[in-house]
Amino acid sequence: MAPDLTARLKAEARRLGFSGVGVTVPGAIPEAAGRLEAFVAAGRHGQMTWMEERRHWRGNPAALWPAARSVVMLAEAYTPAHDPLEVLERRDRAAISVYAQNRDYHDVVKKRLKALGRWLLEQAPGEEIKVFVDTAPVMEKPLAQAAGLGWQGKHTNLLGRGLGNWVFLGALFSTVRLAPDAPETGHCGSCTACLEICPTDAFPAPYQLDARRCVSYLTIEHRGPVDEELRPGLGNRIYGCDDCLAVCPWNKFAVAASEQKYAARDDLLAPPLAELAALDDAGFRARFSGSPIKRIGRDRFVRNVAYAIGNSGDPALMDAVRALVDDPDPAVADAARWACARLAKAGSRPI
């Protein structure tokens, strides 16, 4: 073990701007494989086939890179400066998840992780590192709990007593033997705020998530039409959902975001649905260049916008969505027809 190097590594991580840092070992989460197997066996991963195909690595960090001796888990705060639930009452506007209201966090966090990795290699010549930010088969949240950063709450997201739950996670695997931290334990108590607020009842039980009902999954990962039963629950959420994060009481201790690249762009705080519905592929790419939203493509994005218009109850948006009923993408056209029918019904009701 290298306690002095570990302490200096943590100091360097904080100097680089990370909000939290902890160390664990690759074999620290033996229960993860079984939980993942149960999740996949129940079909709760939906269309995320990559989760099933790579579960032998995802459930066992030691198998991902057998040479690794330590895992450094880093947390980066993106705590919003506004209440993300307010936009849900503005039905003619779009609700975009806080994490996607500016630059793609994958790029920002990885750049910082690589800088920390280079520093570590300078201190330990001949050793090796690998860095991961959400795109590799790494179970960041269980590893972060094992590293003492926080615990997985009843909403399955990581939260910490000194962090809140508005955090991105990154992992630095290394052949260096660093001194591990004590794991964190749960502190949710009897609180069920995150479970009760879910608009689509995506939590079968505390600490369990059925992705097939989760708004974040449905608006980002799910391809094709969304089940009609679930569409009303989407509300005006067109990319992700922050409800369960926003109501967590531990956020009163949340650390402020220090990275300006996470500060919300004015045009993504509450953009007009009619404006977004008119985006063609070129317009979509231009507007969301450098944004994580870009990866879902124009068709899936506009499909979500059509659902939001259908949920708005605002007949003034009829023209915007009617223009999409013959869209070349079948899911967009289906969403537009559904939205038109909803608005027509809303318009026939006496005011």
C-alpha positions, -999 to +999 in steps of 0.1 A: +000+000+000+011+036-006-007+058+020+014+089+013+009+085-025-028+080-019-031+112+002-012+132-025-034+117-052-065+128-034-051+163-030-043+164-067-078+153-076-093+181-056-068+206-071-080+195-106-116+202-096-131+169-085-157+172-057-150+139-042-124+111-044-121+077-028-101+045-034-112+009-035-101-024-050-114-042-081-128-071-060-148-048-036-183-054-050-188-092-051-226-088-048-228-067-080-227-096-104-257-113-088-277-081-088-269-075-124-279-110-134-312-106-116-318-072-133-311-086-167-330-119-161-361-098-152-358-079-185-355-046-167-327-035-190-351-031-219-334-025-252-300-019-236-285-052-250-250-040-243-257-044-206-265-080-211-238-088-236-210-073-214-223-083-180-194-106-173-172-075-172-197-051-157-204-074-128-167-081-120-143-051-123-114-075-117-122-092-150-123-060-170-086-055-164-070-083-143-037-063-138-055-035-119-048-033-082-067-002-073-097+017-084-099+055-078-135+067-079-140+104-087-171+125-083-178+158-101-207+180-090-231+195-115-256+208-089-281+231-107-285+267-097-322+265-104-351+243-094-354+217-122-390+209-113-403+243-121-403+238-159-427+209-155-455+233-149-448+252-182-465+228-205-456+246-237-419+243-228-395+214-229-379+199-198-343+188-204-324+170-177-299+192-159-269+172-169-276+178-206-282+215-205-247+223-216-215+204-226-212+166-228-199+156-193-181+125-208-156+148-225-152+172-196-147+145-169-125+123-190-101+152-197-098+158-160-094+121-153-066+118-179-048+147-162-050+129-129-038+097-145-008+114-160+001+128-126-001+094-110+022+079-137+047+106-130+047+096-093+049+059-101+070+053-132+064+019-149+028+015-136-003+016-158-037+032-157-070+031-175-098+058-172-135+053-177-165+077-178-198+059-182-190+044-216-172+012-205-187-019-187-180-004-152-205-003-124-195+031-111-221+035-084-213+003-064-176+011-068-182+046-056-200+033-025-171+009-019-147+038-022-166+057+005-180+085-018-216+078-009-243+052-012-269+041-037-302+056-026-336+041-030-336+057-065-305+036-073-284+068-079-254+076-058-257+103-031-234+114-004-237+133+028-213+159+016-222+157-021-259+154-026-268+134-057-260+158-085-227+141-094-210+126-124-187+096-117-154+086-132-131+057-126-093+055-127-081+019-127-044+015-118-017-012-113-005+010-083-015-004-049-032+025-032-046+026+003-084+018+001-110+038+019-138+024+041-171+018+022-200+040+029-233+027+043-269+039+034-285+068+051-319+070+034-338+060+065-376+059+061-376+086+033-394+075+001-397+109-016-378+097-047-400+067-051-433+087-047-425+114-072-416+091-101-441+099-129-441+064-144-438+042-113-404+029-124-394+016-090-409-018-082-394-015-047-368+006-029-333+003-044-348-013-076-353+002-110-372-011-140-356+009-168-384+000-191-407+024-172-380+051-165-384+084-183-347+088-187-345+054-204-377+060-225-365+094-238-329+085-244-323+047-249-356+034-261-359+032-299-393+032-317-427+042-302-431+044-265-460+023-250-491+045-250-497+037-214-465+054-205-467+084-228-488+106-205-462+101-177-435+117-198-452+151-194-430+177-211-398+158-203-380+154-237-346+143-226-341+125-193-358+132-159-346+148-127-376+142-105-361+116-081-328+135-079-345+169-072-365+158-042-337+141-023-334+158+011-296+152+011-293+179-016-295+205+011-258+195+017-250+193-021-217+208-031-219+236-057-208+229-092-175+246-100-173+237-137-188+264-159-193+240-187-222+225-167-240+258-162-273+257-181-274+273-215-302+299-217-317+282-248-319+248-230-335+258-197-370+258-210-371+259-248-404+262-266-418+229-278-430+244-311-395+256-319-380+221-312-406+203-332-395+222-363-359+210-362-347+190-392-316+169-390-292+197-399-309+221-374-308+195-347-271+188-352-262+225-352-282+232-320-269+203-300-232+203-312-211+193-282-242+183-262-250+148-250-284+152-266-268+149-300-262+112-296-299+102-297-304+118-331-331+141-345-358+115-349-358+102-314-356+137-301-385+150-321-405+119-312-401+130-276-411+166-284-443+153-301-452+133-269-446+165-249-469+185-272-496+158-269-493+161-231-494+199-231-532+202-235-525+233-255-544+235-289-521+263-299-494+237-306-516+217-330-500+232-361-465+225-349-472+188-343-495+184-373-465+191-395-450+159-383-478+134-390-462+125-424-426+125-410-403+099-427-395+084-393-424+060-383-420+067-346-421+105-351-452+101-373-469+079-348-461+103-319-474+132-340-507+115-347-511+105-311-504+141-301-529+155-325-556+132-312-548+143-276-549+180-285-581+176-304-597+160-274-583+187-251-596+214-274-631+199-273-635+202-236-652+233-222-629+258-206 
